[in-house]
């Protein structure tokens, strides 16, 4: 299986943090609201917003496992089992894990039809069972693009921890798990995620498109430099009904960066599409320095220290480019 690892390591210059006057905060907040408006008027979704942020003195890392050869279990679609194998940047029990966010994307099979399936997710270390995250979680959310009132992400608001968010937009389900406590005692850097899916009614497809992990940790050496991170999560589609160069955006606010500050930055872009999209940072087009594309999904990284520019409030713009469909799942920014 493909396994991409991109990380920011300890060290670097801590960003200067300053307080903005209340009026400036209000203005920036009003500007940021522009970034939460869906760009696709036919298949609406949720542009990513900052759900988590913090400071660590160890590192921030993003993993992705996307298997191109997963296929339906013929002929009944009854049970399918997929594995996401990821090698972490550190051994969890040797550091202070501060964050571990797991994303599982399951394909429902149709952009508007309401088929039903379910999924179970288990964690393993070196193929040894650790814990079960969810068993038989229903995937039965309604997404009806014909209804103006309902033309938005469908959320299951009754999920039980460690499942913290479950949404459907068009044909995809994104399940988000908080697995920090599940993996903190791992004495190996090899994390295995088993996803078992079932069709219940209709022709629920049940293929797993990708498994992703974002995590952050403190090092035991407190004299090392600090990394500040922002995790923007969403479920935002851009289909053939919008222009190929029509951009939507997500904001990274309150970075504390001012002109003349020294810093190094890493931006990860996680998306669902058969080919990459196109991007701008604070209005300037850029090409990611590290691009990883699989059949159904991709993970990009851009690293820089000065160009493109960094300011206190920054925005990432994204467009579908040559894709007939493109979805932005999450974006992560880390500054040292």
Buried (B, 14 or more C-beta within 10 A) or exposed (E): BBEBBBBBBBEBBBBBEEEBEEEEBEEBEEEBEEBBEBBBEBBBBBBBBBBBBEBBBBBBBBBBBBBEEBEBBEEEBEEBEBBBBBEBBBEBEEBBBBBBBBBBBBBBBBBEEBBBBBBBBBBBBEEEEBBEBBEEBEBBBEBEBEEEEEBBBBBBEEBEEBBBBBBBBBBBBBBBBBBBEBBBEBEBBBBBBBBBBBBBEBBBBBBBBBBBBBBBBBBEEEEBBBBBBBBBBBBBBBBBBBEBEEBBBBBBBBBBBEEEBEBBBBBBBBBBBBEBBBBBBBEEEBEBEEEBBBBBBBBBBBBBEEEBEBEBBBBBBBBBBEBEBBBBBBBBBBBB
